[in-house]
Amino acid sequence: MFQSSSLWRNMPTWQYQLSYLNKDKFQIKCIKTPLPSNLSKRMPWSEYERVKEQLLRTQKEVQVIPTHVLNAMNHRPKTSLQDFTEKSIDVLKAACPFWDKLYEHQKVGVAKAVIEFKGSSLIADEMGAGKSYTALAAAAIMLSRQSRAMMLILSPAFLVKQWQRYAKEYLPTVDVKCYSYDKAKNIHKDLKKIKWNLVLCDESHCLKDTKTQRFKKLGALIRKAKLKLLLSGTPCVNKANELFSPLNLLHPKVFKSYKKFCFRYFDLLSRRCRLPEELHVMLPVFGLIRREKKDVLDLPKKHIHWWYIVDTEARKSVAKLKKRLEDEASKDSNMSKYLIGEAFHELAEIKIKCQTFKDTIKRLITKHEKPIVLFCVHLSVLEMLMGLCEEIHCKHAQISGSVSMKKRDAIVTQFQNNEIDVLCCTIAAAGVGLTLTKSHHVIIAESDWVPGNLSQAIDRVHRIGQEKEVHVDRIVFSDSLDEWILKVENGKKKMHKLLLAKKK
């Protein structure tokens, strides 16, 4: 089933593993060895030291609970400005010229990043909650007392100009250099020669894959900086192993080995999270700042509306995919991914030809107040959407990978000035970094395999500055690959919520 046996070599070698379960108990897991008769799989914390010593005496390999996890159990995260001293907040106010323009939760975020986490933080507030201004305020404060301060900002290419504008307006006394991740990767040797006082990484999940040259070359640069701010509305885009990247960049002395991290927190075979409860209690100690919009902002509600379409060809397509996946020859994991990807593209072609699909979109565009944002995945579907807008004589524009940064900025300005009725976008090109609050209606013509990408896209509209309730129409083909995507989405959302939920 697997092309390489390396996955098996990366499996844990311990026989006993002790781990955090909840505030009252820890748990014991066993591999190929029985648990001593006087012990149970769940034990009270009062028994921890005794149980650990007993298992160590068996001379079998025992993985104990890391010290930082034990310390995290007693950590009480600061959640309001009242949790900090009045004197320390006064210092922050004095050092930040635009402090009074920040929302309360942004002020708390700044205090946590600067005071509680001493300048090494992952600002992971939900999309649309104002992470950029939180980071700018924190940077202004931390660099206020440094003469000739040097700051490096890394971001996706289409956000570089935006960060350049931010730096000019909010950090006028700091020497700020802004690069895309790929540009920085190509000149990483030159960048490493400079002593950066602070490194800020926007959409830091772009560094989630530790095997890439991007992470290897830029990781060394980021780890070297004393102060570092990582920003991501989706710090755990897909799987729990993606959390290693930010933890390694912020705290390289604690999180040195990706392999050891996966031994404890991620099953490489099943691709599932291990010990989510332990991760949940541990993350707030290592610089994670995560707030949801509903808890910190008085934003209008967001409503999701589902539209299901029955299509014979879509059903046939997924039935064909199931049969091919069941064939012995296609059980290789890479081949399975290829077949699923092929079926995903085939479904896009089916949608383009489906009259019911087209009629549904036209009805939704006609029915709702303009302007409207339309999201899809495939360029072929984007072209079809543009054609539908022409049919019903709507003023429309598109944002895709082929649209330059300059044109993209102009389109967004036009949209926000109510000069465009329908903005057709691919999730990949317009799902992050844009503010489209002039609209309060979003149509999702195609779902993305990564739920974080879809959430990011919707929150271009549902964010600070939105004054009306947001309505999201999601179109799904029944009994098709669409429903597989929704199942994957729901599974990933559960894991994401467990990891990033509030500490109780």
C-alpha positions in Angstrom: 0.0 0.0 0.0 2.9 2.3 0.7 5.7 3.1 -1.8 8.3 3.3 0.9 8.8 1.6 4.3 10.2 4.9 5.7 6.8 5.6 7.3 7.1 2.4 9.4 10.6 3.5 10.5 9.1 6.7 11.7 6.6 5.0 14.0 7.1 5.4 17.8 9.4 2.9 19.5 8.1 3.4 23.0 6.1 0.7 24.9 4.5 3.0 27.4 3.5 6.6 26.9 2.3 9.0 29.6 0.3 12.0 28.4 -2.0 14.8 29.6 -5.8 13.9 29.5 -7.5 16.6 31.5 -6.9 18.7 34.7 -7.8 15.7 36.9 -6.1 12.7 35.1 -3.3 11.6 32.9 -3.4 8.6 30.6 -1.2 5.7 29.8 -0.9 4.2 26.3 0.8 0.9 25.5 2.3 -0.6 22.3 2.8 -4.4 22.2 3.1 -4.7 25.9 0.5 -5.2 28.7 -0.2 -2.6 31.3 0.9 -3.7 34.8 -2.1 -5.1 36.7 -2.1 -2.5 39.4 -2.4 0.4 36.9 -5.3 1.6 34.8 -5.2 3.5 31.5 -6.4 6.7 33.3 -4.8 7.7 36.6 -5.1 10.8 38.9 -2.3 13.3 38.8 -1.5 12.5 42.4 -0.2 9.1 41.2 2.0 10.5 38.3 5.4 10.3 39.9 4.8 6.8 41.3 3.4 5.5 38.1 6.3 7.0 36.1 8.9 5.3 38.4 7.1 2.0 38.2 7.1 2.0 34.4 10.7 3.1 34.2 11.7 0.1 36.4 10.3 -2.3 33.7 13.3 -1.4 31.6 11.0 -0.9 28.6 11.0 2.4 26.7 8.8 4.9 28.4 7.8 8.3 27.0 7.1 10.6 29.9 5.1 13.8 29.8 7.4 16.7 28.7 8.3 19.2 31.5 6.8 22.1 29.4 3.4 20.3 29.4 3.5 19.8 33.1 4.3 23.5 33.5 1.5 24.4 31.1 -1.1 22.8 33.3 -0.8 25.7 35.8 -0.6 28.4 33.2 -3.4 30.9 33.4 -3.5 32.9 30.1 -4.1 36.6 30.3 -7.4 37.5 28.6 -7.9 41.2 29.4 -5.9 44.3 30.0 -6.8 44.0 33.7 -4.6 40.9 33.8 -1.6 43.2 33.3 -0.3 45.9 35.6 -1.5 49.4 35.0 2.1 50.6 34.7 2.9 48.1 31.9 -0.1 49.1 29.9 0.9 52.8 30.3 4.2 51.9 28.8 2.5 50.3 25.8 0.3 53.3 25.3 3.2 55.7 25.3 5.2 53.6 22.8 2.3 53.1 20.3 1.1 56.3 18.5 -2.1 54.6 17.3 -3.0 52.8 20.5 -6.3 54.5 20.8 -7.4 53.3 17.3 -7.1 49.7 18.3 -10.0 47.5 19.4 -9.9 46.2 23.0 -9.0 42.6 21.9 -6.2 44.0 19.7 -4.8 45.9 22.7 -4.9 42.6 24.7 -3.2 40.9 21.9 -0.4 43.5 21.8 0.0 43.2 25.6 0.2 39.4 25.3 2.7 39.4 22.5 5.0 42.1 24.0 4.7 41.4 27.8 3.5 37.8 28.3 5.4 36.2 25.3 8.3 38.7 25.2 8.1 39.2 21.4 7.8 35.6 20.2 4.2 35.0 19.3 1.8 33.4 16.9 -1.1 35.8 16.4 -3.8 33.3 15.2 -7.0 35.3 15.7 -9.8 34.3 13.4 -9.8 35.8 9.9 -11.1 39.3 9.9 -10.3 40.1 13.5 -7.5 42.6 12.7 -4.3 40.6 13.2 -2.3 43.0 11.0 -2.9 46.0 13.2 -2.2 44.0 16.3 1.1 43.0 14.9 2.0 46.5 13.7 1.2 47.9 17.2 3.4 45.2 18.8 6.2 45.9 16.4 6.0 49.7 17.0 6.3 49.2 20.7 9.1 46.6 20.6 11.2 48.7 18.2 10.4 52.1 19.8 13.6 52.2 22.0 15.9 50.8 19.3 17.9 53.2 17.2 18.2 52.2 13.5 15.8 49.3 14.0 15.7 46.8 11.1 12.5 44.9 10.5 11.8 42.1 7.9 8.3 41.4 6.7 7.6 38.2 4.8 4.3 37.5 3.1 2.7 36.0 0.0 3.6 38.1 -3.1 0.2 39.8 -3.5 0.4 41.2 0.1 3.9 42.7 -0.2 2.6 46.1 -1.4 0.0 46.2 1.3 2.6 45.6 4.0 4.8 48.3 2.4 2.0 50.8 2.8 1.4 49.6 6.4 5.1 50.0 7.3 5.3 53.5 5.8 2.2 54.7 7.7 2.6 52.9 11.0 6.3 52.3 11.4 7.8 55.5 9.8 11.0 55.5 12.0 11.8 51.8 11.4 13.8 50.5 8.4 11.4 47.9 7.1 12.1 45.5 4.2 9.1 43.6 2.7 9.6 40.5 0.6 7.5 37.6 -0.7 8.4 34.2 0.7 9.8 33.1 -2.6 11.8 36.2 -3.2 13.2 36.0 0.3 14.0 32.3 -0.3 16.1 33.2 -3.3 18.1 35.9 -1.5 18.2 34.2 1.9 22.0 34.4 2.1 22.0 38.1 1.8 19.1 38.5 4.2 21.0 36.3 6.8 23.9 38.8 6.8 21.6 41.5 8.2 20.9 41.7 11.9 17.1 41.9 12.0 15.6 43.3 15.2 12.2 41.8 14.3 10.9 39.4 11.7 7.1 39.4 10.9 5.6 36.5 8.8 2.1 37.1 7.5 0.1 34.1 6.5 2.8 32.1 8.2 1.1 28.8 7.3 3.0 29.3 4.0 5.9 27.8 6.0 4.0 24.8 7.3 5.9 22.2 5.3 9.2 21.6 6.9 10.5 19.6 4.0 10.4 22.6 1.6 13.4 24.7 0.6 11.3 27.7 1.6 11.1 26.5 5.2 14.7 25.3 5.4 16.2 28.5 4.0 13.9 31.0 5.7 13.5 29.0 8.9 17.2 29.6 9.9 16.7 33.3 9.2 13.5 33.6 11.4 14.9 31.5 14.3 17.9 33.7 14.5 15.8 36.8 15.2 15.2 37.7 18.8 11.7 39.1 18.2 9.4 37.3 15.8 5.7 37.7 15.1 3.9 35.0 13.1 0.4 35.8 11.7 -2.1 33.2 10.5 -5.9 32.8 10.7 -5.4 29.1 10.0 -2.2 28.0 11.9 -3.3 24.4 11.5 -4.5 24.3 7.9 -4.8 20.5 7.5 -3.1 18.3 10.0 -1.6 18.6 13.5 2.0 18.1 12.3 1.7 21.6 10.7 1.9 23.0 14.2 5.6 22.0 14.4 6.6 24.8 12.0 5.4 27.8 14.1 6.6 26.1 17.4 10.0 25.4 15.9 10.3 29.0 14.6 9.3 30.6 17.9 10.9 28.1 20.3 13.7 26.2 18.5 15.4 25.0 21.7 12.2 23.3 22.9 10.9 22.0 19.5 14.0 20.8 17.7 12.9 17.7 16.0 10.0 17.2 13.6 10.3 13.5 13.9 10.0 13.6 17.7 7.1 16.0 17.5 5.3 13.5 15.2 6.2 10.6 17.5 4.1 12.3 20.2 1.5 14.4 18.4 0.9 13.0 14.9 0.3 9.5 13.4 2.0 9.5 10.0 0.2 6.3 9.0 -3.4 7.3 9.8 -2.7 11.1 9.3 -4.4 11.8 12.5 -3.6 13.9 15.6 -2.3 12.2 18.6 -2.9 13.7 22.1 -5.0 16.7 21.0 -5.9 17.4 24.7 -2.2 17.8 25.5 -1.6 20.1 22.5 -4.6 22.1 23.5 -3.2 22.8 27.0 0.3 23.4 25.7 -0.1 25.8 22.9 -1.1 28.9 24.9 2.2 28.7 26.8 4.2 29.0 23.6 2.9 32.2 22.2 -0.4 31.3 20.7 -2.9 34.1 20.7 -6.3 32.9 19.3 -9.6 34.7 19.6 -12.7 34.1 17.5 -14.6 37.1 16.1 -17.8 36.2 17.8 -16.1 36.6 21.2 -14.2 39.8 20.6 -16.2 41.7 18.0 -19.7 42.8 17.7 -19.9 41.8 14.0 -23.2 41.1 12.2 -24.2 37.5 12.0 -23.1 35.1 9.3 -25.7 32.8 7.8 -24.9 29.7 5.7 -27.5 28.6 3.1 -27.2 25.2 1.3 -28.3 24.5 -2.2 -28.2 20.9 -3.3 -28.2 19.8 -7.0 -29.0 16.3 -8.2 -27.0 15.5 -11.3 -26.7 12.0 -13.0 -23.2 12.7 -14.4 -21.8 13.8 -11.0 -23.1 10.6 -9.4 -21.6 8.5 -12.2 -18.3 10.2 -11.7 -18.0 9.5 -8.0 -19.2 5.9 -8.5 -16.4 5.5 -11.1 -13.9 6.9 -8.6 -15.0 4.5 -5.9 -14.6 1.6 -8.2 -11.1 2.7 -9.3 -10.0 3.2 -5.7 -11.2 -0.3 -4.8 -9.0 -1.9 -7.5 -5.9 -3.6 -6.1 -3.7 -1.7 -8.6 -4.8 1.7 -7.2 -4.3 1.1 -3.5 -1.0 3.0 -3.6 -1.6 6.2 -1.6 -0.1 8.5 -4.3 -2.2 6.9 -7.0 -5.3 7.4 -4.8 -4.5 11.1 -4.5 -4.1 11.3 -8.3 -7.4 9.6 -9.0 -9.2 11.9 -6.5 -7.6 15.0 -8.0 -8.6 13.8 -11.5 -12.2 13.2 -10.3 -12.3 16.7 -8.8 -11.4 18.3 -12.1 -13.9 16.1 -13.9 -16.6 17.3 -11.5 -15.7 20.9 -12.4 -16.3 20.1 -16.1 -19.6 18.5 -15.2 -20.7 21.6 -13.3 -19.8 23.8 -16.3 -22.2 21.8 -18.4 -25.0 21.5 -15.8 -27.8 23.9 -16.6 -29.4 23.5 -13.1 -26.1 24.7 -11.6 -26.0 27.7 -14.0 -29.6 28.6 -13.3 -29.1 28.4 -9.5 -26.1 30.8 -9.7 -28.0 33.2 -12.0 -31.0 33.2 -9.7 -28.8 33.9 -6.6 -27.0 36.8 -8.4 -30.3 38.3 -9.5 -32.1 37.8 -6.2 -29.5 39.4 -3.8 -28.4 42.9 -3.2 -25.2 43.9 -5.0 -22.3 43.7 -4.9 -21.7 40.0 -4.6 -18.6 37.9 -4.3 -18.4 34.6 -6.1 -15.7 32.0 -5.2 -14.6 28.9 -7.1 -11.5 26.7 -7.5 -11.1 25.9 -11.1 -10.3 28.5 -13.8 -12.7 26.8 -16.2 -15.5 27.4 -13.6 -14.3 31.0 -13.2 -14.7 31.6 -17.0 -18.2 30.1 -16.8 -19.2 32.4 -14.0 -17.9 35.4 -15.9 -20.1 34.3 -18.8 -23.2 34.1 -16.6 -22.6 37.6 -15.4 -22.4 38.8 -19.0 -25.7 37.0 -19.8 -27.6 38.8 -17.0 -25.8 42.1 -17.8 -24.0 42.6 -14.5 -20.9 44.8 -14.1 -18.3 42.2 -13.2 -14.6 41.7 -12.7 -12.3 38.7 -11.8 -9.4 38.1 -9.5 -7.3 35.0 -10.4 -3.7 34.1 -10.4 -3.3 35.8 -13.8 -4.3 39.2 -12.5 -1.4 41.4 -11.5 -1.1 42.9 -8.0 -1.6 46.4 -9.4 -4.8 45.4 -11.2 -6.0 43.5 -8.2 -5.7 46.6 -6.0 -7.6 48.6 -8.5 -10.4 46.0 -8.7 -10.8 45.9 -4.9 -10.9 49.7 -4.8 -13.6 49.7 -7.5 -15.5 47.0 -5.6 -15.4 48.8 -2.3 -16.6 52.0 -4.2 -19.7 50.0 -5.4 -18.6 50.2 -9.0 -18.7 46.4 -9.5 -21.8 44.2 -9.2 -20.2 40.8 -9.1 -16.6 39.9 -8.2 -15.6 36.4 -9.5 -12.6 35.0 -7.7 -10.6 31.8 -7.3 -10.1 30.9 -3.7 -6.4 30.5 -4.2 -6.0 34.1 -5.5 -8.5 36.1 -3.5 -9.0 34.0 -0.4 -6.5 35.9 1.8 -5.4 39.5 2.2 -8.3 41.3 0.7 -11.1 43.4 2.3 -14.4 43.1 0.5 -16.7 44.4 3.2 -18.9 46.4 0.7 -20.6 43.1 -0.1 -22.6 41.1 2.4 -23.4 38.2 0.1 -21.0 35.4 -0.9 -21.7 32.5 -3.3 -19.4 29.4 -3.0 -19.7 27.7 -6.4 -17.0 25.1 -5.5 -15.7 23.9 -2.2 -12.0 23.7 -1.4 -10.4 20.6 0.1 -8.9 22.7 2.8 -11.6 24.1 5.1 -9.2 26.8 6.3 -8.9 28.2 2.7 -12.7 28.4 2.4 -13.0 30.1 5.8 -10.4 32.6 4.8 -12.3 33.4 1.6 -15.6 33.9 3.3 -14.0 36.2 5.8 -12.9 38.6 3.1 -16.5 39.8 3.6 -17.2 38.9 7.2 -14.6 41.0 9.0 -13.9 44.3 10.7 -15.8 47.0 8.7 -18.8 44.8 7.8 -22.0 46.5 8.9 -24.7 44.1 7.6 -25.5 40.4 8.2 -23.5 38.2 5.8 -25.2 35.5 3.8 -23.2 32.7 2.3 -24.7 30.4 -0.4 -22.9 27.1 -0.8 -23.8 25.0 -3.8 -23.3 21.2 -3.4 -23.9 18.4 -5.9 -25.7 15.6 -4.0 -24.0 12.1 -3.9 -20.9 13.5 -5.6 -17.3 14.2 -4.7 -18.7 17.4 -3.2 -20.1 15.4 -0.3 -16.7 13.7 0.2 -15.2 17.2 0.5 -17.7 18.2 3.1 -17.0 15.1 5.2 -13.3 15.9 5.1 -14.1 19.5 6.0 -16.1 18.5 9.0 -13.4 16.2 10.3 -10.7 18.9 10.0 -12.9 21.5 11.6 -13.4 19.2 14.7 -9.6 18.8 15.1 -9.0 22.5 14.5 -11.5 23.5 17.1 -10.1 21.0 19.6 -6.6 22.3 19.2 -7.4 26.0 19.2 -10.4 26.1 21.5 -10.5 28.2 24.7 -8.7 26.6 27.6 -11.2 25.6 30.2 
